[in-house]
Amino acid sequence: MLTVAGSANCGSKRMARLPRLLREQESLEAVIESIGGETELRPLLTRILTSACELIGADDGAIGLVDDERRTVRTEATYCMPINELGTERPSGSGLAGRVLQSGAPVRARRYGDLPGADQTALAENAVIGVPIMWRGRMIGVFGLGRAPRAEVAGRRRRRGFTVRDVEALSELARHAAIAIENAHRYARERHRAERLALIGRVGQLVTANLRLEDLLRRAATAIHELLGYENVAIPLVAPDDPGTLVLTACGGTYKDVIAGEYRLPVAAGLMGAAVRERAAVLVNDVSSDPRYVAAPGSQGVRSELAVPILLGTRVLGVVNVESAHPFTDEDSDGLRIVAGQLAVAIENARLYEASQRAAVLEERHRLARELHDSVAQQLFSATLVAQAVGPAFARDRAEGERRADMLLGLRRSALGEMRALLSELRPLRPDELNVAVEPAAFARIGRDGLVEALRAHVASQAITGLAVSIVDAGYARQSVAREAALFRIAQEALNNVVKHARATRADVTLDACDGVVRLCVRDDGVGIATAGGAAPTANGSRAGGIGLASMRERAAEHGGAVRVERASEGGTVVEATLPLELSGTP
């Protein structure tokens, strides 16, 4: 039974605690209001922790989030703690956070150093309190706060432990903190979803950008880092000449600074290699426990790795690989699968585009080589023959020598004109030249007068020496300029071969159009080829392969035609080119 004095004493104690309880309630309401508007997780945790320390008078503290898969608590926010505490992990049962995780209940200790696994020696004398942060029956985090001992009094330190009331106040704050943390997680998931959609859109733009392959990969790696915030991004491709090797040139994030140039790694090793071998995404949230993990040069603080193969059908083109200090989720994997699918199309398009560019360059080089052979080289050959005869001609007859010199000058001018026309195709045109067609004189004559007259002008020039040539129009029908230019070059090459190899005195060029084809026939009275269907004859009549015959056949094939070369029954050689007749051909 309480005495009247005892009842009065209890009442006075309650009255003394009432202002403190009111202050705590007001502080708690202020904390709840302040954390309700924060959406970013790290600033939110820092604000909650600071408020908790102020609320119950703690000198230091930390908030850790629980990793259910690994059964650890990772420190995500600190208050007046050593700098190395942030980011550390405590397994179940180790340290204050590990004890709370193990027990699932609040933990108080008069001395932090007495707890198993306590590794912060500077805080060993502090009193500590740990409270779980629960959400729908599941622990999602841990409060851990500490108080330093008071100054020494009479040679002894007075300890400042935490009370049951402190546990109750911190538990109430933890209940509201759980709601704020879950809201922040939801906000982060929605933002991450929006960022993935933005990334998919960005990569979709790269697919249609006709970029060089290296530029495409670098831009994709940068976009993944900037939009999704992954610390390390790498997009290696399977080497086309070595399927057992991945070649990395495109990086994002930290790797952009630490990996320079080309880095090669075997498909047989590492998590990226596993993604290639298995043709499936590989997600590891604890790389230290996975024997397949291979650390990249300069990588630090990597906890998780996600490698997604870039698949085109059943073919693996490469890998989208990301690394982070935080765990990945299935949503991360799903988002990168979509990106990898888009990249597969983009990579294939870039390779096809580059292949077509290389083919176009080779085709153009081949065309120019053919033009040089059929025009300039032939002019120079004729000039050489004339030059060899200039001296003897002057010795016999000055007038004949001068005529030969004039022929040599004319051939030189003709070859120079052909060369200038080809060079004009190799240099970019100035704006005032864009509508000016630069072409050999023979092609200009074709466009103006037609093929027959262009050939007559050609054989009348100094280009054909020592050979009588007749041009016969046997019912020829005008064709397009492109076709007539091809036939002109075929006739030009055939006549030059006669001059070079056939030891002929005469050649007849006949043009006709009947039975749905245009026909060009060049017949000479020379030694003839050794075997029907062979190449142009050499001086002794043997077959000789070379650019000339291939050039004639290619020119005819470009217009759906063919070239036939055979020995004539009465001697000499017949070169016949046939092209499909263009009934509506225009000059």
HELIX and SHEET records of a PDB file:
HELIX    1   1 VAL A    4  GLY A   36  1                                  33    
HELIX    2   2 LEU A   41  ILE A   56  1                                  16    
HELIX    3   3 ILE A   83  GLU A   85  5                                   3    
HELIX    4   4 GLY A   95  SER A  103  1                                   9    
HELIX    5   5 TYR A  112  ASP A  114  5                                   3    
HELIX    6   6 THR A  121  LEU A  123  5                                   3    
HELIX    7   7 VAL A  164  VAL A  207  1                                  44    
HELIX    8   8 LEU A  213  LEU A  228  1                                  16    
HELIX    9   9 TYR A  255  VAL A  258  1                                   4    
HELIX   10  10 GLY A  270  GLU A  278  1                                   9    
HELIX   11  11 VAL A  287  SER A  289  5                                   3    
HELIX   12  12 ASP A  330  GLU A  371  1                                  42    
HELIX   13  13 LEU A  372  ALA A  377  3                                   6    
HELIX   14  14 GLN A  378  ARG A  396  1                                  19    
HELIX   15  15 ARG A  398  LEU A  426  1                                  29    
HELIX   16  16 PRO A  431  GLU A  433  5                                   3    
HELIX   17  17 ALA A  441  ASP A  449  1                                   9    
HELIX   18  18 LEU A  451  ALA A  460  1                                  10    
HELIX   19  19 VAL A  481  ASN A  497  1                                  17    
HELIX   20  20 VAL A  498  ALA A  502  3                                   5    
HELIX   21  21 ILE A  547  ALA A  557  1                                  11    
SHEET    1   A 6 GLU A  89  PRO A  91  0                                        
SHEET    2   A 6 THR A  72  TYR A  79 -1                                        
SHEET    3   A 6 ASP A  60  ASP A  67 -1                                        
SHEET    4   A 6 ARG A 138  ARG A 147 -1                                        
SHEET    5   A 6 ALA A 127  TRP A 135 -1                                        
SHEET    6   A 6 VAL A 107  ALA A 109 -1                                        
SHEET    1   B 2 GLU A 152  VAL A 153  0                                        
SHEET    2   B 2 ARG A 156  ARG A 157 -1                                        
SHEET    1   C 5 CYS A 251  GLY A 253  0                                        
SHEET    2   C 5 ASN A 232  ALA A 234 -1                                        
SHEET    3   C 5 ARG A 315  SER A 324 -1                                        
SHEET    4   C 5 SER A 304  LEU A 312 -1                                        
SHEET    5   C 5 VAL A 282  VAL A 284 -1                                        
SHEET    1   D 3 LEU A 237  ALA A 239  0                                        
SHEET    2   D 3 ASP A 242  LEU A 248 -1                                        
SHEET    3   D 3 TYR A 263  PRO A 266 -1                                        
SHEET    1   E 5 ALA A 468  ASP A 473  0                                        
SHEET    2   E 5 ARG A 506  CYS A 514  1                                        
SHEET    3   E 5 VAL A 517  ASP A 524 -1                                        
SHEET    4   E 5 THR A 573  PRO A 580 -1                                        
SHEET    5   E 5 ALA A 562  ARG A 567 -1                                        
END                                                                             
